[in-house]
Amino acid sequence: MFELDSESSLNQAPETSSPTGAAVAKTVGEPTPAGDGNRERSEKMNGGTTKKKRGAQPKPHESKLYDNLVPAYQALWPAVARRRILKTVDSLNISANTKVLEVGVGTGLSLDAYPTHAKVTGVDLSESMLAEAEDLIEQRGWDHISVQPMNAEELTFEDASFDLVTSFHTISVVSRPDRMMRELVRVCRPGGKILVINHFRSPNPLIARVVDSAGSLTRHLGWRTDLNVEELLNELPIQVTQCEKSNPLSLFRVLIAERIA
């Protein structure tokens, strides 16, 4: 049986994997219906809402898991991922004035993992989640963090803009994971680091088949289970320094790489 890497599982030796989460912005409860003010705010963030073709497969950021279930997301991810993210980010020993980009920042559940002496930018495509992240930043008085709407597959930053690029459980929910990974590498400066925490397809054929069997369901919800890490990293100008699980039964791996060119 596989475990979902709860905080208790992370007490076991070498820590190296995690999802998204660190601080909960609001008390979890029933979803609050969006009023006109919230709707205007959301539309302004992403430049309006695009109509979706009838019967079309939902894109990750359009999934109800990402918009209507924000409170459930806030309840789940800290329990599953918070400790691992905190420990992994802390192990990087982020120095003063480090420019950090988190791609797929969501509701900001991982933001308190970063030291206040770093300059952190978070991007996401979900309007509802970014609104929660902005509220959290305001509540905590984090003047070292800012968030903005952006497509992970088409980052608008210049090449080599950041010293550290992170992403937690996002690359398996975008339409083109390979394109997103290239963008993470592109905006990272040579010598900088890239940290990705995600589920990747197991190299064990039996385990891979078992997990893949859930793929038809998870794709409808907006994420995939068959992402192959070797194919994802193929021909990228990086050196992988770590790509392992927190324990043998974990579903998640921590990937740390250095941009070499």
N, C-alpha and C positions, 0 to 999 in steps of 0.2 A: 504494500500500500504506500502511496506517495503522500507526503505531507506538504502543506502550503507554506512552510517556512514561517511558523508563528515565532514570536519573540523568544519563546522558551527554547526552540530548536537552535537558536543562535548561540546558546551558551556552550555549544560544542565547538571545539577547536577551530582551525583557521576560518575566519569569517570572510566570506567573499561573495555574497549575493544579496539582492534585495529589490523590492518594488518601489512604490512611490509613497512617501509619507513621513511626516515628522511632527507637525503641529496641527491640531484641530482648531479651525477657525471659530466654529459655533457649536453649541450643544446640539447633538443629533436629535432630530425629531421628525415630525411629518413635514414633507416638502411644502414650502410656502408658495402659493400660486403667484405667478409673476404679474405684477400690476403694470399699468401703462408706463410708469417711470422706469421700472426694471427693463421692460421691453425696449424702450427708447435707448437705454444705456447699452444693452446688448447689441442692438442694431448699429449704434454708433461705433462700437468697438470693432466690428467686423464689416462695416460698410454696408449693412443691410442683409437681408436673408435671401438666399437663392432658392428658387423653387426646385423641387426634386421630382424627377419623372416617376409616374405611377408605376409601382411594382419594382422600382429599382432597388438594388442591394444598398443598404444604408452604409454611408461612409462612416469611418470610426467616430469622427467628431459629431456626427448626426445621430448616433445611437442613443437610445433612451437611457442606456447605462451612464452616459456622459452628461446628459442634460437633465432628465427628470429624476435621476437617482443620485444627485449630488450628496444628499445627507447620508445615503447608504454607502457611497464611495468613501466619505469621510469616516464612517464608522469602521469599514472593513480594512482599508489600507494601513492605518496606523497599527492595527493588531497584527497584520501580516508582514509589514515591511519596515516600520519605523526604526526599530533597533538596528537592523542590518544596514540601513542607509546611513544612520548616524555614525555607526562604527566604521563603515567603509570610507565615507567622506573624511572623517577624522583621521584615518590612517594616511591620507594624502598629505597631511601637514601643509595645508594651504597657507601660503605666506601673505604678508601685507600687500595690499593693492593688486592682488591677483584678479584678473578679469575672468569671471565665470559666466558661462551660458548654460542654462538648463532648458533643454528642449522637451516640451510636453510637461510643463510645470503644473498643469491641472489647477486644483484649488489651493496649491501652495503647501501641501502636506510635507514636503521635504525641505522647505526653505530654512527652518531653524537648524538644519544640519551645517549650514555654512557659517564660518566665523564672520563677525561684524567688520573685520578689517579687510574683507574681500569686497569687490564690486560685482554684484550678482544681477544678471538679467535673465528673466524667465519668459518663455514664449509658449503659446498654445493656440489652438484653433477653436477651442470650445468657449463660447461666449459666457455661458453660465459658470463654468469653472474659473475663468479669469476674473469674473466679478467677485467670486469668493476669495480668490487670491488677493485681490486689491483690498478687500475688507480686512483680511488678515494682516497685510502689510501695514495698513493704517492703524489697526488696533495695537500692533506690537511696536509701532514707531520705528520701523526698519527703514532708515534713510539710505541704507546701502543696497537696497533691493528695488528693482522695478520690473514690471511685467508688461507685455504687449502682445496683441494678436499677430500670429504669423504661422505660415504653413511650414511644417517640419521638412517637407520635401523641396521647398524653395525658400530657403532663408535669405533675407535681404541684406545681411551683413557682408562687409568686405572680407576678402580672403584674409586668413591669419589674424582675425580680430580678437581672439580670446586665448587665454593661457590654459583654461580648463573648460572642457565641454562635457556636460553630463546629460543623461537621459535615463529615466526609470520607468520601465514597463510601457514604453510608447512605441518602440520600433516594430512591435508585432501588431499594432493596430492601424498603421498607416497603409495606404494603397501600395506604395513602392518602398519597401524597406531598404533596398539597395540604394535608391536615390537619397533617402534620408541619411543613411550611413555615410555616403559620399559628402553630403552637406556638413555633417558633424566634423568630418576630417578637414574639409575645405576651410571652415571658419576657425579651426584650431591652428595656432602658430606652430612652426617647426620647433620641436623640443617641448611643446605643450602636451597635456594629457587629455585622454578621452575616457570617460567612465560610462559604461552602459550596463544596467542591471535588467535582466529580462529572462523569459523562458526561451530556450533554444531547443531544437529537436535533438533528442538523445542519439548518440552514436550506437547505442545498443538497439539492434533491430526489433527485439521483442518489446522493449519499453516504448520505442518510437511508434510501433503499430498500435499499442494500447492508447497512447496519448493522442495519436492521429485520429483515432476512432471518434474523438469528440470534436474533430475539426468542422464537420458539417453544421454542428450546433453553434460553436463559437464564432464561426464566420458570419452568421446571421446577427450575432450580437456585436460584431465589430472588431474581433481580433482573430489571429491565426495561431495554430499550434505547431506548424511544420517549418518554422524558420530555421534554416541551416546556417550555423555561425561561420563555417568555413567558406561557404559560397558568399555570404554577406561581406566578408573581409577580403575576398579575392582581389589581388592587384592594387590594393590601397597602400599609400605611402605611410604605413604605420608599423610599429614593432609591438606585438602583443606581449605584455609582461605578466598578465594574469588572466585566466579564463577558467574558472572553477566554481563548484558549488560550495555552500556552507557546510553541507554534509551529504552523504551518498543518496539520501532519500529526497533531497530538495528538488523542487521543480525549476529553481531559478539559478542562474549563473551570474557572476560578476565578471565583466570584461573590462580590463584596464589596458590601454594601449598608449604609446607615445608617437606623436607625429614626427616622422624622420625626414621629411622633405617637403 
